[in-house]
Amino acid sequence: MAKTQQTAPIKLRHAALFQQACYIGGQWSQAQSGATLDVDNPATGEIIGQVPNCNEQDTARAIAEAEKGFQVWRHKTANERNEVLMRWYQLMLDHTDDLGALMTLEQGKPLAEAKGEVNYAASFIKWFAEEARRAYGETIPGAKPGQHIVVTRQPVGVTCCITPWNFPAAMITRKAGAALAAGCSMIVKPAEATPYTALALAQLAEEAGVPAGVLNVITGKPQPIGEALTRSPVVRKLSFTGSTRVGSILMSQCAEHIQKVSLELGGNAPFIVFDDADLDKAVEGAMASKFRNTGQTCVCANRFLVQRSVHDAFVEKLTEAMKTLKVGDGFEEGVNQSALINRAAVEKVQQHYQDAMSKGAKRVFGPAPEGDRGNYVEPLLLTGIKPEMQVCHEETFGPLAAVMAFDSEDDAIRLANDTPYGLAAYFYSQNIHRVWRVADALESGIIGVNEGAVSNAAAPFGGMKASGLGREGSSHGMAEYEEIKYLCMGGE
Ligand SMILES: O=CCCC(=O)O
């Protein structure tokens, strides 16, 4: 798609939410080198604007400011942190329309879905604001008469996060909300494709009263910034959401200074439909799981495993449901499937499609994804999927539903676990004994049981195996930003 400058600049009610500068130490600034990166609209290819392309020196400046911010923030009371975070939460809700519009512009997702993400993102700030007041410790009986063991929780210090383009707001707030609630400062490095939502969040954080240096946003290419963040002895924690390949590189870099890491990496979610499932509910869950964010979600169903006796009925119902999907520009009324983020994303769907078709799959719904349609791909439904197909081994990250038939519960579990990943898994069954058996046997950090929408600020989100380390959201998510300190209080 040819890149042209956007003809009409975005109009927001709160104009200061469109920032084309980094936010470091409470100041908006450009990269020292003056270098910039273009940001485009994936639906049209038009260039929306430019943001600084920061390097190691800019990152070092952000780290120094975050260190100063930490010294201020760590001494605030839990109540003070709660109040600031609650104001940030409220401002996000007050500016949902503007934040949603910015998100649709840079990420593509349908406007209603973008506004839904603003709500979801804000819910993390609220959850952690509440949690800030509950950083309770423990007391444990000592080993000697009069001795007491006291356990306290303290912020880990300066933290950083590297966030993806698929959820430009929520993947920031579920890290920054936990970090700030725990008393840490944070440097956010948003994806190059979606910096504007992150910068808008920083503007609102400032308006909410987050002190200078506590939340910093630096934009640019990931490699020099990621290196500088992970090679710094000042930065005590990294949280990353993205691919397993990059997560593994970052983790090895973090080893140098033993930085704590939270990694939310790739997935390959199975969605199992047993013969005793409520098929209408299963289809409802399948639609929610597969087509959220046009298939570009790390917990999207990637492989549908359907018991042979209900296979045809499920496929028929899913086909009917898929007829309600409308592809188009995210700003267009009624659109619920948008452009994918870039050309490479489209090519991946095409490749999975061609590989599956060449190995015997059958196209049941949707046109063949061929030719140049910009970043658009029509939703597809394939049956006859086999374990050797690429779609069973890699995340498609697009609107392709791949259905495979299985015979027994053991087969379903074996096929579901036959992947190095273990982020989310879903299954539908009305048999309570089977529900417990299968939930115990699936090797995933998140299991949707008769449920296709599993994301919630109150729940511990994260994966097993190559899908990552640590949890986000819930009190477990806050613990990732805390150090446990134990005081051994001697007796007389
Ligand atoms: O894509 C990653 C996370 C999506 C979610 O929070 O549901």
PDBQT file of the ligand as one rigid body, heavy atoms in Angstrom, charges set to zero:
ROOT
HETATM    1  O1  LIG A 501      -3.250 -10.056  23.251  1.00  0.00    +0.000 OA
HETATM    2  C1  LIG A 501      -3.040 -10.055  24.418  1.00  0.00    +0.000 C 
HETATM    3  C2  LIG A 501      -3.936  -9.779  25.582  1.00  0.00    +0.000 C 
HETATM    4  C3  LIG A 501      -5.356  -9.638  25.278  1.00  0.00    +0.000 C 
HETATM    5  C4  LIG A 501      -6.216  -9.597  26.515  1.00  0.00    +0.000 C 
HETATM    6  O2  LIG A 501      -5.891  -8.958  27.519  1.00  0.00    +0.000 OA
HETATM    7  O3  LIG A 501      -7.252 -10.218  26.469  1.00  0.00    +0.000 OA
ENDROOT
TORSDOF 0
